Amino acid sequence: MDITTLLFEAGNLMLVGMISVFLFLGLLVIVVQTTAKYCPADIPPAATKKPNQQPTQQPVSNTLDPKLIAAITSAVQQYRDNK
């Protein structure tokens, strides 16, 4: 085969590949936009609250187990030492 023929075939193959990828991505964009248009996102229940309402805070309990606090503190200290 001649080098000119090989370059021509390589150019055709590259062109066909680029066109097919462009068409696939264009079709994908159209499908996603159509899906977004006809399937709207769910509205979270927090968005339906009245704007002047203040969220209520739960009281913090001070009855934490001292052994649990010591275990967490020890784990954090070991993590920091290993870094």
Backbone torsions as a table, in degrees:
resi	resn	phi	psi	omega
1	MET	NA	147.7	179.6
2	ASP	-83.8	150.5	-179.4
3	ILE	-63.3	-32.8	179.3
4	THR	-65.5	-41.5	179.0
5	THR	-65.2	-42.2	179.1
6	LEU	-63.9	-42.1	178.2
7	LEU	-66.0	-37.5	178.5
8	PHE	-65.1	-43.2	178.0
9	GLU	-65.7	-38.9	178.1
10	ALA	-64.9	-40.6	177.6
11	GLY	-64.5	-41.8	177.8
12	ASN	-63.6	-43.7	179.6
13	LEU	-63.1	-42.2	178.2
14	MET	-63.7	-42.9	-179.1
15	LEU	-64.8	-44.7	178.6
16	VAL	-62.8	-41.6	179.2
17	GLY	-64.9	-43.6	-179.2
18	MET	-67.2	-39.1	179.5
19	ILE	-67.1	-41.8	-179.7
20	SER	-65.3	-40.3	177.5
21	VAL	-65.6	-42.0	179.2
22	PHE	-62.3	-44.1	179.2
23	LEU	-65.8	-40.9	178.9
24	PHE	-63.1	-45.8	-179.4
25	LEU	-67.4	-37.2	176.3
26	GLY	-63.3	-42.7	177.2
27	LEU	-64.4	-38.5	178.1
28	LEU	-63.0	-41.4	178.4
29	VAL	-63.3	-42.7	-179.8
30	ILE	-64.3	-42.0	-179.9
31	VAL	-65.5	-42.2	-179.3
32	VAL	-66.4	-41.7	179.1
33	GLN	-66.0	-40.1	178.6
34	THR	-66.2	-41.3	177.9
35	THR	-63.1	-42.3	179.5
36	ALA	-66.5	-30.6	-179.2
37	LYS	-72.4	-41.6	-175.5
38	TYR	-95.1	-10.3	177.3
39	CYS	-125.2	81.2	-177.3
40	PRO	-66.8	156.8	179.9
41	ALA	-70.8	153.3	178.1
42	ASP	-70.2	142.6	177.0
43	ILE	-89.8	122.5	-179.4
44	PRO	-67.6	149.4	-178.6
45	PRO	-63.8	-24.2	-179.8
46	ALA	-67.7	-24.9	-178.9
47	ALA	-74.5	-16.3	-178.6
48	THR	-90.6	-0.4	178.0
49	LYS	-69.1	155.7	174.1
50	LYS	-73.4	139.5	-175.3
51	PRO	-66.7	-21.9	-177.0
52	ASN	-88.1	-1.8	178.8
53	GLN	-81.5	135.4	176.4
54	GLN	-93.1	136.3	176.7
55	PRO	-68.4	139.5	-179.7
56	THR	-83.7	140.8	179.9
57	GLN	-103.5	140.1	177.6
58	GLN	-80.6	140.2	177.8
59	PRO	-66.5	139.5	-179.4
60	VAL	-84.5	130.4	-179.8
61	SER	-87.3	132.3	179.4
62	ASN	-96.4	25.5	-178.0
63	THR	-103.6	47.5	177.7
64	LEU	-79.0	143.1	-179.4
65	ASP	-73.0	125.2	179.9
66	PRO	-61.1	-30.9	177.9
67	LYS	-67.1	-37.1	177.9
68	LEU	-66.3	-42.3	178.1
69	ILE	-62.7	-41.5	179.1
70	ALA	-65.0	-39.5	179.8
71	ALA	-66.7	-42.3	178.7
72	ILE	-65.5	-42.9	179.6
73	THR	-62.2	-42.1	179.1
74	SER	-64.7	-41.5	-180.0
75	ALA	-65.0	-41.3	178.8
76	VAL	-65.5	-42.0	179.8
77	GLN	-63.2	-42.9	177.9
78	GLN	-64.1	-39.1	178.7
79	TYR	-63.1	-44.1	-180.0
80	ARG	-67.4	-35.6	178.6
81	ASP	-67.7	-34.2	-178.9
82	ASN	-76.6	-16.2	-179.3
83	LYS	-77.5	NA	NA
